[in-house]
């Protein structure tokens, strides 16, 4: 099975999010061929989880606070997202790291909070363009994995990793599929240092219907984390159908 996760970011308002999930549900995708999840804005999340309950779509949060509750204005905890029916949570997305200043230590605390509340953290890692040009891709990825997973106790929980080269996110400059395959193989080898079980590794970065098969047809790439193309019914449907055919 391959996976298609759609990060709706802040593209859609409340009504648009509900229209999109209901449109997707009418498509009746094959859950035996593709594992599906969407990550709506916090405002729309409750309605989307209610619509998607007992369907082929899981729902996730775009971000979580690592504390369970308290005087943290504007924050929403992993436990609160779990309580409203979320299965996943994005952790460490490059926009959180680079726009909002999240650190590797913040990411680690959020991973732990997710595992404590039965959310599956989708841990986003990736090198910047400066890292790439300096030949530091592997160094950066190793460091992010170590900070996220060293001595981490799953306690029966699961994690997913999403490789998203920062220079490819929202730029239209997708990573060459052969290179992405090599990076994913490298990541899976590195992950064996931290986990006995095989870890699902997704690719993200300017993924669209026209190029998705070139990624998911490769053995080391377990699926995709899609941004802008997942926020439109036509493009997301076309993309999912393409993955179903692999």
N, C-alpha and C positions, 0 to 999 in steps of 0.2 A: 504493500500500500504506500502511496505517496500522500503528502500533506500539502494543503493550501490554506494558509492563514492570511487573513485580510486585516491590515491595520488601517482603520478609517481615520486615524489621526484627528485633526480638528476640521476636516473637510465638510462634515455633514451636521446639520442642526437636528433637533429632536424629531421633527416630522420627516425629514429626509432619511434619517436612520431607520425609522419604522417602515417607510415605504420601501427602502432597499431590502431589508431583511424579509419582508413579506413577498417581495418580488423574487428573491432568491429561493424562498421556500416553495414557490410555485414551480420551480424548475425540476424538482425531484431528482437531485443528484444521487449517484450510486455510492453509498457509504462503504461498500466493500472495496471500491477502487480508490477512493480518495477520502482522507480525513480532513474535515473542514472546521475552521474556527474563524470568528470575526471579533474584532476589538473596537467596539464603538466608543464614543465619548462617554464620560461618566454620567452626563445629563440623560443620555438615552439608554444607558445600559440596562436599567431595570425592565423597561418595556421590551427591549430586544431579547433579553433572557426569557421573558415570559412567552414571547412569540416563538422562540427557538426551542423551548422545552420539549424534550422527547422527539426531536427531529435530528437530521444528520448534521446540524450545525451546533458546535460548542461555542461558548462566548467567553471572552476574556477581558480583563482590564488593561488599560494602556500604561498604568503606573500604579504603584502601591506605596503606602507609608510603611515603615518597618515597625512602628509602635502599634499596639492593638487598639488603644483609645487614649483620650486625654486632651490636654490643652495644646492642640496642634492645629491652629487655624488654617483652614483650607485643605487639610490632609484627609485622605480616606485610607483606612487600613486594609491589609490583606484579609483580615477576618471579616470586615464589612462586605468586601467584594464576594467572598465565599458565601456569606449569608444570603446574598441576593441571587445566587445561582451561577457564579462564574466558575469555570474550570481552569482557566489559564490566567497568567498575568505577564505582560511584557516587563522585562527588567533590564535596565542598562542600555536602552535604545540610544543610538548616537545623538539624537536630538535632545534627549534628557542629559546626556553627558556634556555635550558641547554648547547647548543653548542655556541649560539650567544649572550647569556646573556640578553634576553628579560625579562622584569619585568611585574608584574601584571598591573602597570600603563601604560606601553607600549601597552599591550593588550587592555586595556580600550580605549586608544586613537585610536587604529586601528579599533575597533568595531564601534566607533562613526564615523570614516571616511568612513567606508563601508556603514553605514546606510544613511549618507549624499549623497551617490552616487548611491543608489539603488542596491548595492551589498548585498548579504545575507552572513553575517559572520558565518563561521563554527568555533565556539569557542571551542578550545581543552583544556581539563582539565584532571588532573590525578595525583595520588600520586606516589611518588618514593618508591623504595624498603625500604629505611630507614623509611619513613612515615608508611609503612605497618607494618614493624616489631615493630615499636614503638606504634602501635595502634592509629595512627593519620590520618587514611584515611579520615574519615568524617570531621575532623578539616581542613585538607588541601583542600578538595573539597568545603566545605562551604566558606573558605576564598577566593578561586579562583572565585567562583560564586559571592560573595559579591563585590569583586574588579571589576569584569567584568560588573555587571548588576545593582548595587545599584543606584537608581534614574535615570536610563537610559530611555530616551524617544525614543520609536520605531518610532513614527510619521508615522505609516502605514507600516513600514518595518518589516522584519522578522529576526529571528536569529535561528541558529541550534547549538546544543551542541554536542560535541563528547567526550565521556569518553574514554580516552586512558591511562590506568595504565602504567606509565613510564617503570616499570620493565618488561612489556610484549611487548614493541615495539621493533621489530627486533631481539628478543631474542629466539623466538620459544616457549616461556613460556606463552601461552594464559591463560587469566583469566578463572577460572571455570565458566561455563555458569550460574549456579544457583547463584553464587556470583555476577556475572555481572548483573543478573536480580534484585537482591536486591539493588545493587548500583544504577541502573537506576531508580528503584522505589523511592529510597531516593532522587535522583537528581530531579525527577519530582515533588516531594513534596516541595523541597527547591525552585524550580523555580517558584512555585505559589506565593512566596513572592514578586517576581519582575514583573511577567507578568500575565495578565488575561487569555490570550490564552494559549492553550497547546503548549509546545515547543517540537520539534522533537529532540530526543536524540539518537545518534548513538554510537555503540561500536567499538573501534579500538584497535588492539594489537595482532599481530600474527594471523590475520584472514586469512583463506584459504578455498578452496572449501570443504575440508574434514570436517571442523568444523563449517562452516557458519550457517548451518541450526540449529545447537544446540543453536545459539544465536537468530537468527531472528524468530524462532518459539515461543519465549517467549514474553509475552504481553508487557512488559515495554521497550523492545528493539526495536526501530523503524527502525533499519538498521545498516549498518556497514561502517566504514571508513577503507579502505584496503590499505596497503602499497605495499610491494614487489610483492605480488600475482597479483596486478593489472597492473603490468608492462610487463606481458607476455600474449599474446593472448589466448593461450590454458588455462592457469590457471584462467584468469579473466573471460573468457567465461563460463568455467565450474562453477565458483562461482556464476555468475549471473543466469545461468540456474537453479542452486540449489535454489536460492532465489525465482525465478519465480514459483517454484513448491510448495512453502510454502502456 
